[in-house]
């Protein structure tokens, strides 16, 4: 009988120790995942803010009241370095959103207990980023065309403008409209 008692107590202690180890592992995993989630969220917020600031500067230059070809040449020469910054920020935020989407797909995530996956958010943000990449590409093409136009004699600029720039401007307007529509589909909580 004395042999059974230590064996039972040993099993109870062992089971209790296992439960404590599992709880500790769960707590550490939770803390690490929560920290990583916050770091990623903060980085996305920071890059998003920089992207919006640079985009606003580009838009204010692009949408300024330009009266003649020289105004366009000057404006697009100001935009060119901003487009480089915008490209870097856009690529970084795309990478961060892809990382966050991949994290959301993982099976072993403690956050699933209290935070639901943002599937609509990923779809909308993916589309917004795709449209933004396309819009940025059009801006770059417009900038290149304006730079080429600046090299032409004054007499040839108007024809070049109509043949080369105006089709891109139509694409730009269509992409801006699409971006507005996609942005309106997102709930305020997703933005």
N, C-alpha and C positions, 0 to 999 in steps of 0.2 A: 504494500500500500504506500509505503514511503517512496518507492520508486515511481509510482504514478503521479504523485503530486508535483515533484520538481519537473517532470516531463510536461504536465499540463501548464504549469506556470511558465515554463520555458517557451512553450508554444504561444501563450498569450503575450508574453514580453516580445517575442520575435514578431508576432503579428502586429503588435503596437508599434514596434520599431519600423517595420515595413510601411505602415500607414503614415508615420511621421516623416519618413524619407520621401514617400510619394507626395505628401502635402508640401514638403520643402521644395521638391523638384518643381511641382506645379507653381508654387509661389515665385520661385526664381524665374521660371519660364515666363510667367505672367509679367513680372517686372521688366524683364529684358524686352519682351515683345511690345509692351506699353511704351517703354523708352524709345525703341526704334520707331514706333508709330508716331510719336510726338516729334522726334528729330526729322523724320521724313515730311510730316505735315508742316513743320516750321520752315523747312527748306523749300517746299513747294510754295508756301505763302510768300516767302522772300523773293524767289525767282519770279513768281506771278506778278508781284508788285513792280519789280524792275522791268518785266516784259510789258506791262501795261503803261508804265511811264515812258519807255522808249517808243512804244506804239502810238501813244498820244502825241509825242513830239513829231513822229513821222507823219501822222495824220494831220496835225496842224500845219505842217509845211506843205503837204500834198493838197490840202483843201483850202489853202490860202487863195485870195483873190489874185489870180495871175492874169495880166492883161495882154501880154505879148510873149513871143518865143523866148526872149531874153529872161523874162521872169521865170519861165519853166526851166531854162538852163541853170539859172542861179539856184532855184528851189531844189532841183534834183541833185545838184552838186553838194548841197547841204545834207540831203537825205542819204547819200551814198555811205558815209561812215556810220550813220545811225543804223542802216540796214545790216551792217556787219555785227553790231552789238545785238540787234534784234535776232539775227540768226543764232548767235551763241545762246542767248536766253531761251529762244524757242527750242533749240535742240536740248538744252538742259532740262527744261520743264517737260518735254516729251519723254526724255529718259526717266525722269522722276515719276511721271504718271505711269509709265510702263512698269517700273519697279513696284509701285503701289498696287497696280492691277495684278501683277504676279503674286504679290503678298496676299492679296484678297482671295486668290484662287487656291492657296495652300490648304491642305486638309488639316494639318495640325496647327490650328490657330486658337489661342485662348480667347481672343477678342470675339470669336463667334458666340461666346456666351452672353455678351452684352452689347455687341455692335454688329449690325447686319451688313452684309456686303452691299456696296453701292453699284450694282450692275448697270442701272440706267446712267449713273454718273460716268462710269467708264465709257459707255457707248457714246454719250453726248460729248464728253471731253475728247474722245478719240476723233470724232467728227469735227469738232471745233479745231483741234490741232491740225488735222488734215487740210481743212479749209484755210487755216492761217498759214500753213506751209505753202499752199498754192497761191494765196494772196501775196505772200512775201516774194515768191518766184516771179509773179507778175510785176511787182514793184521793181525788182532787179532788172527785168527785161525793159521796163519803161525807162529806168535810169540809163541803161546802156543805149537805148534808142535816142534819148535826149542828148547824151554825150556825143553820139555819132552825128546827130542833127547839128550840134554846135560847130562841128567841123565843116559843115556844108556852107556854100555861099548863101546869102540871104534869099536869093531868088529861088533856090531849090528847097528851102526849108518847108514851105507850106505843103507842097506835094508829098514830101517825105513824111510830114506830120500826119496827113490824111491816110497815107498808105500803111505806115508803120505804127504810129502811136495810137490813133483812135481805136483800132481793133483791140489793142491791149486795154485801153481805158474801158471799153465795153465789158471785157472779161473781168476787170477789177470791180466794176459796179455790180456785176452778177455775183461775184464771190462775196462782196460786202453784204449784199442782200441775203445770201445764203447763211452767212455768219450770223447775221441778226436773227434770222428765223431759228437757227439751231440754238443760239443763246437764249431765246425766249422759251424754248422747250424745257430748259433746266429749271428746276424749282429753286427758290432762294436758298434752301438748305444745301443744295448741291454746288452752288457757286462759290 
